[in-house]
Amino acid sequence: MQNLKITNYLYIFYSLVFLLNIVHVFWANDILFFVIGVMGIMMLIINFPRSDRVFRILGVVLLAVGVFFFISSDVSVNEIPSFFAGNISLLFLLSMLPWMNSVVKAGRYNKLLQSLLGGNVKGMGALYIRSEVTMVSLAAFLNLSSATISQDLLKNQLKEAKTKVRNSFIAMATLRGYSLALLWSPLEILLATSIFITGANYLEVLPWMLLIALIGIILDSTMGRFIFRKHGIGSHSLAENPPQSDKKKLVEFVTALILFLVLVVFLANVVQLDFLFAVTIAIFPFAFIWAMVKQRKNSFLQIGWPTWKRQTNNLNNFIVLLLSLSFFTEALNASPFLQYLQDPIVALEGSPILIMLFIQASFLVLTLLGVHPIATMGIFGGVSGLLTEALPTVTLTILLASCAIATVPSAPYGLIVTITSVGLGVNPYQIVLKNLPYTLMCGFIGIIVSLITLYIY
């Protein structure tokens, strides 16, 4: 019971670490960075027994290989704590995300899904297009909740359909639409991490990510309509179109998203803050002002405060993954073995298409083996210097982000696939098989767009 009480207050300790991280952004001090690293090690020790088995295994592997790299380097033992401080900023972003989700719930924007998905449609083919477009429109802010809400609504709306067909429809439409929204959302950790690694300008990357998403929507919705064209919805489908008030709320929602993007771009380009940090510190003030404008401040705080505490207290899986990854990456960079990882890329130098295919294959294979895309991103971050010599930063960012996000619907141990698997009562690998063609397609679209940018940058 005592242990339970202590874990309920971990958010206070984490908040102190994040506060020190903010101070370090404006006052880059080596001693402060060392202190943040020591606190990072404490976070890792606290959360290792609390994390899921797959993350513990991944953490052990990353730490063990990292120790091997460290021993082979000539770095002093005194520098070890600093090796754990690099990814604290990513944890800070993950901690702040619930505030944006809370303002969406407080404003009852999640109710939009119900009316937008329940309009007058004829057959599953047409519903597939509506479901995917709705997910892309709303998932940028609603994040995971958009998938769970839409899946529950679709299960109810398609309850007269054959179970196998219904499950395939839901697993495809919601997960693919969700990943297409992540491609350009500044709140997506994989996109933020790719920009963090390359140092690219989000404003330059955004149009290309939107292009990938647009092509993905057109191709996948066309295929979805074709696949489900012969299947009816049944008599349970709602025959009403969305009311005028919901259309107004959708306009408000999209306007808020655009304003948030403008704020992030302002902080990153005018104030000259790091993109990841700009997104992180913009979330709470923006969400709070949005709630005040909508006269939902009390609801926002009532929903947001307990949600933030609960989510921050349960960052254990990401703490183990990201802090182990930070040590691994820093140790790799200091090790002579970095050369062996660089060799395949050096061998492919002068062949951008082969480098791109190598990166896509790495994300896909490692994801299917259970390695989180952030971990794979971190491995490429270890050789980012060599990659930026081979490819322009904008091109590399587009490539890393699109190939990583493309694997989201096909990650057997990913959170969204796990939630869908439990909700539908199917094996996660069945969902993976359904979405593997999409993952390959989305990855190839990312490669084609990346190749186009080579001629511009």
SULSUL-V650505 format. One record per pair of residues at least 6 apart in sequence whose ideal C-beta (glycine too) atoms are under 8 Angstrom apart, sorted by the first residue. I is the first residue (numbers start at 1). J is the second residue. D is the distance in whole Angstrom. If there is no record, write none. Layout:
i->I j->J d->D
i->I j->J d->D
This chain:
i->7 j->50 d->7
i->7 j->313 d->6
i->8 j->309 d->8
i->8 j->313 d->6
i->9 j->313 d->8
i->10 j->46 d->7
i->10 j->312 d->7
i->10 j->313 d->5
i->11 j->308 d->8
i->11 j->309 d->5
i->11 j->312 d->4
i->11 j->313 d->5
i->13 j->39 d->8
i->13 j->42 d->8
i->13 j->43 d->8
i->14 j->43 d->7
i->14 j->91 d->8
i->14 j->95 d->7
i->14 j->312 d->6
i->14 j->315 d->7
i->15 j->312 d->8
i->16 j->39 d->8
i->17 j->36 d->6
i->17 j->39 d->5
i->17 j->40 d->7
i->17 j->43 d->7
i->17 j->88 d->6
i->18 j->88 d->7
i->18 j->91 d->8
i->18 j->92 d->5
i->18 j->95 d->7
i->20 j->32 d->6
i->20 j->35 d->7
i->20 j->36 d->5
i->20 j->39 d->7
i->21 j->36 d->6
i->21 j->88 d->5
i->21 j->89 d->6
i->21 j->92 d->6
i->22 j->281 d->7
i->23 j->32 d->7
i->24 j->32 d->5
i->24 j->33 d->6
i->24 j->36 d->6
i->25 j->273 d->8
i->25 j->274 d->7
i->25 j->277 d->6
i->30 j->82 d->8
i->33 j->82 d->6
i->33 j->85 d->5
i->34 j->81 d->5
i->34 j->82 d->6
i->34 j->85 d->8
i->36 j->85 d->4
i->36 j->88 d->6
i->37 j->80 d->8
i->37 j->81 d->3
i->37 j->82 d->5
i->37 j->83 d->7
i->37 j->84 d->5
i->37 j->85 d->4
i->38 j->81 d->5
i->40 j->81 d->7
i->40 j->84 d->4
i->40 j->85 d->6
i->40 j->88 d->6
i->40 j->323 d->5
i->40 j->326 d->7
i->41 j->81 d->6
i->41 j->84 d->5
i->41 j->323 d->8
i->43 j->319 d->5
i->43 j->323 d->6
i->44 j->59 d->8
i->44 j->84 d->7
i->44 j->319 d->6
i->44 j->320 d->7
i->44 j->323 d->5
i->44 j->324 d->7
i->47 j->315 d->8
i->47 j->316 d->4
i->47 j->319 d->4
i->47 j->320 d->6
i->48 j->56 d->6
i->48 j->59 d->7
i->48 j->320 d->6
i->50 j->316 d->4
i->51 j->59 d->7
i->51 j->316 d->5
i->51 j->317 d->5
i->51 j->319 d->8
i->51 j->320 d->4
i->52 j->317 d->6
i->54 j->370 d->6
i->54 j->413 d->5
i->55 j->316 d->8
i->55 j->317 d->5
i->55 j->320 d->5
i->55 j->321 d->6
i->55 j->372 d->8
i->56 j->320 d->7
i->58 j->320 d->8
i->58 j->321 d->6
i->58 j->324 d->7
i->58 j->370 d->8
i->58 j->371 d->7
i->58 j->372 d->7
i->58 j->375 d->6
i->59 j->320 d->4
i->59 j->321 d->7
i->59 j->324 d->4
i->62 j->321 d->8
i->62 j->324 d->4
i->62 j->325 d->6
i->62 j->327 d->7
i->62 j->328 d->4
i->62 j->375 d->7
i->63 j->324 d->5
i->63 j->327 d->6
i->63 j->328 d->7
i->65 j->328 d->6
i->66 j->83 d->8
i->66 j->324 d->7
i->66 j->327 d->5
i->66 j->328 d->4
i->66 j->330 d->8
i->66 j->331 d->4
i->66 j->332 d->7
i->67 j->331 d->7
i->69 j->328 d->7
i->69 j->331 d->4
i->69 j->332 d->5
i->69 j->334 d->7
i->69 j->335 d->4
i->69 j->337 d->6
i->70 j->80 d->7
i->70 j->83 d->8
i->70 j->331 d->4
i->70 j->334 d->7
i->70 j->335 d->7
i->72 j->335 d->5
i->72 j->336 d->6
i->72 j->337 d->6
i->73 j->331 d->7
i->73 j->334 d->4
i->73 j->335 d->5
i->73 j->336 d->7
i->74 j->334 d->8
i->75 j->331 d->8
i->75 j->334 d->5
i->80 j->327 d->8
i->82 j->330 d->8
i->83 j->326 d->6
i->83 j->327 d->5
i->83 j->330 d->4
i->83 j->331 d->6
i->84 j->323 d->5
i->84 j->326 d->6
i->84 j->327 d->6
i->85 j->326 d->7
i->86 j->326 d->4
i->86 j->329 d->7
i->86 j->330 d->6
i->87 j->322 d->4
i->87 j->323 d->6
i->87 j->325 d->6
i->87 j->326 d->4
i->87 j->378 d->8
i->89 j->196 d->7
i->89 j->274 d->8
i->89 j->276 d->6
i->89 j->277 d->6
i->89 j->280 d->7
i->90 j->189 d->7
i->90 j->192 d->8
i->90 j->193 d->6
i->90 j->196 d->7
i->90 j->276 d->7
i->90 j->318 d->8
i->90 j->322 d->5
i->90 j->374 d->8
i->91 j->315 d->6
i->91 j->318 d->6
i->91 j->319 d->6
i->91 j->322 d->6
i->91 j->323 d->8
i->92 j->280 d->5
i->93 j->189 d->6
i->93 j->192 d->6
i->93 j->276 d->6
i->93 j->279 d->6
i->93 j->280 d->5
i->94 j->189 d->6
i->94 j->315 d->6
i->94 j->318 d->6
i->95 j->308 d->8
i->95 j->311 d->7
i->95 j->312 d->5
i->95 j->315 d->6
i->96 j->280 d->5
i->96 j->283 d->5
i->96 j->284 d->6
i->97 j->143 d->7
i->97 j->187 d->6
i->97 j->283 d->7
i->97 j->311 d->8
i->98 j->304 d->7
i->98 j->307 d->5
i->98 j->308 d->5
i->98 j->311 d->4
i->98 j->312 d->8
i->99 j->283 d->5
i->99 j->284 d->5
i->99 j->287 d->5
i->99 j->288 d->8
i->99 j->304 d->5
i->99 j->308 d->6
i->100 j->141 d->6
i->100 j->143 d->8
i->100 j->187 d->6
i->100 j->283 d->5
i->100 j->286 d->8
i->100 j->287 d->5
i->101 j->141 d->8
i->101 j->142 d->7
i->101 j->143 d->6
i->101 j->145 d->6
i->101 j->307 d->7
i->102 j->287 d->7
i->102 j->300 d->6
i->102 j->303 d->5
i->102 j->304 d->3
i->102 j->307 d->5
i->102 j->308 d->7
i->103 j->287 d->4
i->103 j->288 d->8
i->103 j->290 d->5
i->103 j->291 d->5
i->103 j->296 d->7
i->103 j->300 d->5
i->103 j->304 d->7
i->104 j->110 d->6
i->104 j->141 d->5
i->104 j->142 d->6
i->104 j->145 d->8
i->105 j->145 d->8
i->105 j->303 d->5
i->106 j->291 d->6
i->106 j->294 d->8
i->106 j->296 d->4
i->106 j->299 d->4
i->106 j->300 d->4
i->106 j->303 d->5
i->106 j->304 d->7
i->107 j->290 d->7
i->107 j->291 d->7
i->107 j->294 d->5
i->107 j->296 d->6
i->108 j->249 d->8
i->109 j->138 d->7
i->109 j->141 d->8
i->109 j->142 d->7
i->109 j->249 d->6
i->109 j->252 d->8
i->109 j->253 d->5
i->110 j->142 d->6
i->110 j->145 d->6
i->110 j->146 d->8
i->110 j->149 d->6
i->111 j->246 d->8
i->111 j->249 d->8
i->112 j->138 d->6
i->112 j->246 d->6
i->112 j->249 d->6
i->112 j->250 d->6
i->112 j->253 d->7
i->113 j->134 d->6
i->113 j->138 d->6
i->113 j->142 d->8
i->113 j->146 d->7
i->113 j->149 d->5
i->113 j->150 d->5
i->113 j->153 d->6
i->114 j->149 d->8
i->114 j->153 d->6
i->115 j->242 d->4
i->115 j->243 d->7
i->115 j->246 d->4
i->116 j->130 d->7
i->116 j->134 d->5
i->116 j->137 d->8
i->116 j->138 d->8
i->116 j->242 d->6
i->116 j->246 d->7
i->116 j->250 d->7
i->117 j->127 d->8
i->117 j->130 d->7
i->117 j->131 d->6
i->117 j->134 d->6
i->117 j->150 d->6
i->117 j->153 d->5
i->117 j->154 d->7
i->117 j->157 d->7
i->118 j->153 d->7
i->118 j->157 d->7
i->118 j->237 d->8
i->118 j->238 d->4
i->118 j->240 d->7
i->118 j->242 d->8
i->119 j->130 d->7
i->119 j->238 d->7
i->119 j->240 d->7
i->119 j->241 d->5
i->119 j->242 d->6
i->120 j->237 d->8
i->120 j->238 d->8
i->120 j->239 d->5
i->120 j->240 d->7
i->120 j->241 d->6
i->121 j->127 d->5
i->121 j->130 d->6
i->121 j->233 d->7
i->121 j->237 d->7
i->122 j->233 d->8
i->123 j->228 d->7
i->123 j->229 d->7
i->123 j->231 d->7
i->123 j->232 d->6
i->123 j->233 d->6
i->124 j->158 d->8
i->124 j->161 d->7
i->124 j->165 d->8
i->124 j->169 d->6
i->124 j->228 d->4
i->124 j->229 d->8
i->124 j->231 d->4
i->124 j->232 d->7
i->124 j->233 d->6
i->125 j->224 d->7
i->125 j->225 d->4
i->125 j->226 d->7
i->125 j->227 d->8
i->125 j->228 d->5
i->125 j->229 d->4
i->125 j->231 d->8
i->126 j->225 d->7
i->127 j->157 d->8
i->127 j->169 d->8
i->127 j->173 d->8
i->127 j->228 d->8
i->127 j->233 d->6
i->127 j->237 d->8
i->128 j->169 d->7
i->128 j->172 d->8
i->128 j->173 d->5
i->128 j->221 d->7
i->128 j->224 d->4
i->128 j->225 d->6
i->128 j->227 d->8
i->128 j->228 d->5
i->129 j->221 d->4
i->129 j->224 d->7
i->129 j->225 d->6
i->131 j->150 d->7
i->131 j->154 d->7
i->131 j->173 d->4
i->131 j->174 d->7
i->131 j->177 d->6
i->132 j->173 d->5
i->132 j->176 d->6
i->132 j->177 d->4
i->132 j->180 d->7
i->132 j->217 d->6
i->132 j->220 d->7
i->132 j->221 d->5
i->132 j->224 d->7
i->133 j->177 d->7
i->133 j->217 d->7
i->133 j->221 d->7
i->134 j->150 d->7
i->134 j->177 d->7
i->135 j->146 d->6
i->135 j->147 d->7
i->135 j->150 d->6
i->135 j->173 d->7
i->135 j->174 d->6
i->135 j->176 d->8
i->135 j->177 d->3
i->135 j->178 d->6
i->135 j->180 d->7
i->135 j->181 d->6
i->136 j->177 d->5
i->136 j->180 d->5
i->136 j->181 d->5
i->136 j->213 d->7
i->136 j->217 d->6
i->137 j->181 d->8
i->137 j->250 d->7
i->137 j->254 d->7
i->138 j->146 d->5
i->138 j->181 d->8
i->138 j->253 d->7
i->139 j->146 d->4
i->139 j->147 d->7
i->139 j->177 d->7
i->139 j->178 d->5
i->139 j->181 d->4
i->139 j->182 d->7
i->139 j->185 d->8
i->140 j->181 d->5
i->140 j->182 d->8
i->140 j->184 d->7
i->140 j->185 d->4
i->140 j->187 d->7
i->140 j->257 d->6
i->141 j->185 d->8
i->141 j->187 d->7
i->141 j->253 d->7
i->141 j->256 d->8
i->141 j->257 d->6
i->142 j->149 d->7
i->143 j->187 d->7
i->144 j->415 d->7
i->144 j->416 d->6
i->144 j->419 d->7
i->146 j->178 d->7
i->146 j->181 d->8
i->147 j->174 d->5
i->147 j->175 d->7
i->147 j->178 d->5
i->147 j->416 d->6
i->147 j->419 d->7
i->147 j->420 d->7
i->148 j->419 d->6
i->148 j->423 d->7
i->150 j->174 d->5
i->151 j->170 d->5
i->151 j->174 d->5
i->151 j->420 d->7
i->151 j->423 d->5
i->151 j->424 d->8
i->152 j->423 d->7
i->154 j->166 d->8
i->154 j->169 d->7
i->154 j->170 d->5
i->154 j->173 d->7
i->154 j->174 d->7
i->155 j->166 d->7
i->155 j->170 d->7
i->155 j->423 d->8
i->155 j->424 d->8
i->156 j->236 d->7
i->157 j->233 d->7
i->157 j->236 d->6
i->157 j->237 d->6
i->157 j->238 d->7
i->158 j->166 d->4
i->158 j->169 d->7
i->158 j->170 d->7
i->158 j->233 d->6
i->158 j->234 d->7
i->158 j->236 d->8
i->159 j->166 d->8
i->159 j->234 d->8
i->159 j->236 d->6
i->160 j->233 d->8
i->160 j->234 d->3
i->160 j->235 d->7
i->160 j->236 d->6
i->161 j->169 d->8
i->161 j->231 d->6
i->161 j->232 d->8
i->161 j->233 d->7
i->161 j->234 d->6
i->162 j->231 d->8
i->165 j->228 d->8
i->165 j->231 d->6
i->167 j->424 d->5
i->167 j->426 d->6
i->167 j->430 d->8
i->168 j->434 d->6
i->169 j->228 d->6
i->169 j->231 d->8
i->170 j->420 d->7
i->170 j->424 d->6
i->171 j->409 d->8
i->171 j->420 d->6
i->171 j->424 d->7
i->171 j->426 d->8
i->171 j->430 d->8
i->171 j->431 d->5
i->171 j->434 d->5
i->171 j->435 d->7
i->172 j->224 d->6
i->172 j->434 d->6
i->172 j->435 d->7
i->172 j->438 d->7
i->173 j->224 d->6
i->174 j->420 d->7
i->175 j->408 d->7
i->175 j->409 d->4
i->175 j->416 d->6
i->175 j->417 d->7
i->175 j->420 d->6
i->175 j->431 d->7
i->175 j->435 d->6
i->176 j->216 d->8
i->176 j->220 d->6
i->176 j->224 d->8
i->176 j->409 d->6
i->176 j->435 d->7
i->176 j->438 d->5
i->178 j->408 d->7
i->178 j->409 d->7
i->178 j->416 d->6
i->179 j->405 d->6
i->179 j->406 d->7
i->179 j->408 d->4
i->179 j->409 d->5
i->179 j->442 d->7
i->180 j->213 d->5
i->180 j->216 d->5
i->180 j->217 d->6
i->180 j->220 d->8
i->180 j->442 d->8
i->181 j->213 d->7
i->182 j->188 d->4
i->182 j->190 d->7
i->182 j->191 d->7
i->182 j->405 d->5
i->182 j->408 d->7
i->183 j->191 d->7
i->183 j->209 d->5
i->183 j->210 d->8
i->183 j->212 d->6
i->183 j->213 d->5
i->183 j->216 d->7
i->183 j->401 d->7
i->183 j->402 d->7
i->183 j->405 d->5
i->184 j->191 d->7
i->184 j->206 d->6
i->184 j->209 d->4
i->184 j->210 d->5
i->184 j->213 d->6
i->185 j->191 d->7
i->186 j->192 d->7
i->186 j->202 d->7
i->186 j->260 d->7
i->186 j->261 d->6
i->186 j->264 d->5
i->186 j->275 d->8
i->186 j->279 d->5
i->187 j->279 d->7
i->187 j->283 d->8
i->188 j->405 d->7
i->189 j->374 d->7
i->190 j->373 d->6
i->190 j->374 d->7
i->190 j->377 d->7
i->190 j->401 d->6
i->190 j->404 d->5
i->190 j->405 d->5
i->190 j->408 d->8
i->191 j->209 d->7
i->191 j->401 d->5
i->191 j->405 d->7
i->192 j->275 d->7
i->192 j->276 d->5
i->192 j->279 d->6
i->193 j->276 d->8
i->193 j->374 d->6
i->193 j->377 d->5
i->193 j->378 d->8
i->193 j->381 d->8
i->194 j->200 d->8
i->194 j->377 d->7
i->194 j->396 d->8
i->194 j->397 d->5
i->194 j->400 d->4
i->194 j->401 d->4
i->194 j->404 d->7
i->195 j->202 d->6
i->195 j->205 d->7
i->195 j->275 d->5
i->195 j->276 d->7
i->195 j->397 d->6
i->195 j->401 d->8
i->196 j->274 d->8
i->196 j->275 d->7
i->196 j->276 d->5
i->197 j->377 d->7
i->197 j->380 d->7
i->197 j->381 d->4
i->197 j->384 d->5
i->197 j->397 d->8
i->197 j->400 d->7
i->198 j->384 d->7
i->198 j->388 d->6
i->198 j->393 d->4
i->198 j->396 d->5
i->198 j->397 d->5
i->198 j->400 d->7
i->199 j->393 d->6
i->200 j->393 d->4
i->200 j->394 d->5
i->200 j->396 d->7
i->200 j->397 d->4
i->201 j->268 d->7
i->201 j->269 d->7
i->201 j->275 d->8
i->201 j->394 d->8
i->202 j->264 d->7
i->202 j->265 d->7
i->202 j->268 d->6
i->202 j->275 d->5
i->203 j->265 d->5
i->203 j->268 d->8
i->203 j->269 d->6
i->204 j->394 d->5
i->205 j->394 d->6
i->205 j->397 d->5
i->205 j->398 d->6
i->205 j->401 d->8
i->206 j->261 d->8
i->208 j->394 d->7
i->208 j->398 d->5
i->208 j->449 d->6
i->208 j->453 d->6
i->209 j->398 d->7
i->209 j->401 d->7
i->209 j->402 d->7
i->211 j->449 d->6
i->212 j->398 d->7
i->212 j->402 d->5
i->212 j->442 d->7
i->212 j->445 d->5
i->212 j->446 d->6
i->212 j->449 d->5
i->215 j->445 d->5
i->215 j->449 d->8
i->216 j->441 d->7
i->216 j->442 d->5
i->216 j->445 d->6
i->219 j->441 d->6
i->219 j->445 d->8
i->220 j->438 d->6
i->220 j->441 d->7
i->256 j->290 d->6
i->259 j->286 d->8
i->260 j->282 d->7
i->260 j->286 d->6
i->263 j->282 d->5
i->263 j->286 d->6
i->264 j->275 d->8
i->264 j->278 d->5
i->264 j->279 d->5
i->264 j->282 d->6
i->267 j->273 d->5
i->267 j->278 d->4
i->267 j->281 d->7
i->267 j->282 d->6
i->268 j->274 d->7
i->268 j->275 d->5
i->268 j->278 d->4
i->271 j->278 d->8
i->273 j->281 d->8
i->287 j->300 d->7
i->287 j->304 d->7
i->288 j->297 d->7
i->288 j->300 d->7
i->291 j->297 d->5
i->291 j->299 d->7
i->291 j->300 d->4
i->291 j->301 d->8
i->321 j->372 d->6
i->321 j->374 d->7
i->321 j->375 d->6
i->322 j->374 d->7
i->325 j->374 d->7
i->325 j->375 d->6
i->325 j->378 d->4
i->326 j->378 d->8
i->328 j->378 d->7
i->328 j->379 d->8
i->328 j->382 d->8
i->329 j->378 d->5
i->329 j->379 d->8
i->329 j->381 d->6
i->329 j->382 d->5
i->332 j->338 d->6
i->332 j->341 d->7
i->332 j->382 d->4
i->333 j->382 d->6
i->338 j->382 d->7
i->338 j->383 d->7
i->341 j->379 d->8
i->341 j->382 d->7
i->341 j->383 d->6
i->342 j->383 d->6
i->342 j->386 d->5
i->344 j->358 d->7
i->345 j->355 d->6
i->345 j->358 d->8
i->345 j->383 d->6
i->345 j->386 d->5
i->345 j->387 d->7
i->345 j->390 d->7
i->346 j->386 d->7
i->348 j->354 d->5
i->348 j->355 d->5
i->348 j->358 d->6
i->348 j->390 d->8
i->349 j->355 d->8
i->349 j->390 d->6
i->352 j->390 d->7
i->352 j->391 d->6
i->352 j->451 d->7
i->352 j->454 d->6
i->353 j->447 d->7
i->353 j->451 d->7
i->355 j->387 d->8
i->355 j->390 d->6
i->355 j->391 d->7
i->356 j->399 d->6
i->356 j->447 d->5
i->356 j->450 d->6
i->356 j->451 d->7
i->357 j->447 d->7
i->359 j->380 d->7
i->359 j->399 d->6
i->359 j->400 d->7
i->359 j->403 d->6
i->360 j->399 d->8
i->360 j->403 d->5
i->360 j->406 d->8
i->360 j->443 d->4
i->360 j->444 d->8
i->360 j->446 d->7
i->360 j->447 d->6
i->362 j->376 d->6
i->362 j->379 d->8
i->362 j->380 d->8
i->363 j->373 d->6
i->363 j->376 d->5
i->363 j->403 d->5
i->363 j->404 d->6
i->363 j->406 d->7
i->363 j->407 d->5
i->363 j->443 d->7
i->364 j->403 d->8
i->364 j->407 d->6
i->364 j->410 d->8
i->364 j->439 d->7
i->364 j->440 d->8
i->364 j->443 d->7
i->366 j->373 d->8
i->366 j->375 d->8
i->366 j->376 d->5
i->367 j->373 d->6
i->367 j->376 d->7
i->367 j->407 d->4
i->367 j->410 d->7
i->367 j->411 d->5
i->367 j->414 d->8
i->368 j->410 d->7
i->368 j->411 d->8
i->368 j->412 d->7
i->368 j->432 d->7
i->370 j->412 d->7
i->370 j->413 d->5
i->372 j->411 d->8
i->372 j->413 d->8
i->372 j->414 d->8
i->373 j->404 d->4
i->373 j->405 d->8
i->373 j->407 d->6
i->373 j->408 d->7
i->373 j->411 d->7
i->374 j->404 d->8
i->376 j->404 d->7
i->377 j->400 d->6
i->377 j->404 d->6
i->380 j->387 d->7
i->380 j->400 d->6
i->384 j->396 d->8
i->387 j->396 d->6
i->388 j->396 d->6
i->391 j->399 d->7
i->391 j->450 d->8
i->391 j->454 d->7
i->392 j->453 d->7
i->392 j->454 d->7
i->392 j->457 d->4
i->393 j->457 d->8
i->394 j->453 d->6
i->394 j->457 d->5
i->395 j->450 d->5
i->395 j->453 d->5
i->395 j->454 d->6
i->395 j->457 d->6
i->398 j->446 d->6
i->398 j->449 d->6
i->398 j->450 d->5
i->398 j->453 d->6
i->399 j->446 d->6
i->399 j->447 d->7
i->399 j->450 d->4
i->401 j->446 d->8
i->402 j->442 d->7
i->402 j->443 d->7
i->402 j->445 d->7
i->402 j->446 d->3
i->402 j->447 d->8
i->402 j->449 d->7
i->402 j->450 d->7
i->403 j->443 d->5
i->403 j->446 d->6
i->403 j->447 d->8
i->405 j->442 d->8
i->406 j->438 d->8
i->406 j->439 d->5
i->406 j->440 d->8
i->406 j->442 d->4
i->406 j->443 d->4
i->406 j->446 d->7
i->407 j->414 d->8
i->407 j->439 d->6
i->407 j->443 d->8
i->408 j->414 d->6
i->408 j->416 d->6
i->408 j->417 d->8
i->409 j->416 d->7
i->409 j->417 d->7
i->409 j->431 d->7
i->409 j->435 d->4
i->409 j->438 d->6
i->409 j->439 d->6
i->410 j->417 d->8
i->410 j->432 d->5
i->410 j->435 d->5
i->410 j->436 d->5
i->410 j->438 d->8
i->410 j->439 d->4
i->411 j->417 d->6
i->411 j->432 d->8
i->412 j->428 d->5
i->412 j->429 d->6
i->412 j->432 d->5
i->413 j->428 d->7
i->417 j->428 d->5
i->417 j->431 d->5
i->417 j->432 d->7
i->418 j->428 d->6
i->420 j->431 d->6
i->421 j->427 d->7
i->421 j->428 d->4
i->421 j->431 d->6
i->424 j->431 d->8
